[in-house]
Amino acid sequence: MAGEPGIFPAPGGDVLNREKLSWVRSRLEEVIRGKAREVELALVCFLARGHLLLEDLPGTGKTTLALALARVTGCDFRKVAFTSDLLPADILGAEVWRPEKGVFEFKPGPIFTHILLADEINRASPRTQSALLEAMAEGRVSVGGKTYSLPRPFMVIATQNPEDLQGTYPLPESQLDRFLLRLSLGYPEPEEEKKILQADGYYEAACDLPAVLSPEEARALQEEVRRVRVSERLLAYLLELATESRRNREFRYGLSTRGLLALKQAAQALAYIRGRDFVTPEEVKAVFVPVAYPRLLPRAEIPPPAREEMLRQFLEQVPVPL
């Protein structure tokens, strides 16, 4: 990008696209009441071409958020309920024998969509959970020795119940690392919850949201995010965070290189949403906890609020390079 760092126009210099992004956010906040930060971070995940893990109790708006994001971005949406008897073929698809043609034909599964809601992902067996790995990492699936590309944009939004609920399986580290960030919506504030009750919920409103973007426009915005500049100083800050996390005895493992890339991409997306063509330390700090949560696992089992506080304290201990 040419010129000095600062506020910049949307793709191709088209201010209308910048306005559309603002409308996307506004529409999401209409149906996810009182959760402006969570809405912003979900949009960060989408623009950074990442996958989102929503961890919370049932009934807190996770499905509504996933559906609303698909509607306003003009993306196709499919939902798969992850149950204990779900098989990988139920997600990816399978080769089906066509006797009239004398050949096997591939019948695509529900993963062939723009946004896939993997509902209650930790109720499925580890084997079925792992069926998503290639799709999430590479945007493609392999069935019967053949490889099939997924639509673009492609995003998995997985909901997860707390692990102490009956019938759940913990996600392995390799699966957790494929999610760009993890969010918890939590309960709304009393005034917002009152509005939700008066409206009888906002799921139907999410179903009726008009498309603000097309999939092609969404892809263009994602490409713009990749061009948001990250200075040498910011790279040094990211590397220092990684180094300190690997030294910290409270974590089982430090940030991997993939984790650093996730932190960088999320910070770029947030800077873009805020109207800048460069990343500042404030964007890194704003996305650090949701990005690091599924990656910096504590050695001792502690509840989510305490884990988040541990990550915030760790972040404050790492100085920002001048």
Secondary structure, 3 states (H helix, E strand, C coil): CCCCCCECCCHHHCHHHHHHHHHHHHHHHHHCCCCHHHHHHHHHHHHCCCCEEEECCCCCCHHHHHHHHHHHCCCCEEEEECCCCCCHHHHHEEEEEECCCCEEEEEECCCCCCEEEEECHHHCCHHHHHCCHHHHHHCEEEECCEEEECCCCCEEEEEECCCCCCCCCCCCHHHHCCCCEEECCCCCCHHHHHHHHHCCCCHHHHHCCCCCCCHHHHHHHHHHHHCCECCHHHHHHHHHHHHHHHHCCCECCCCCHHHHHHHHHHHHHHHHHCCECECCHHHHHHHHHHHHCCCCCECCCCCHHHHHHHHHHHHHHCCCCC
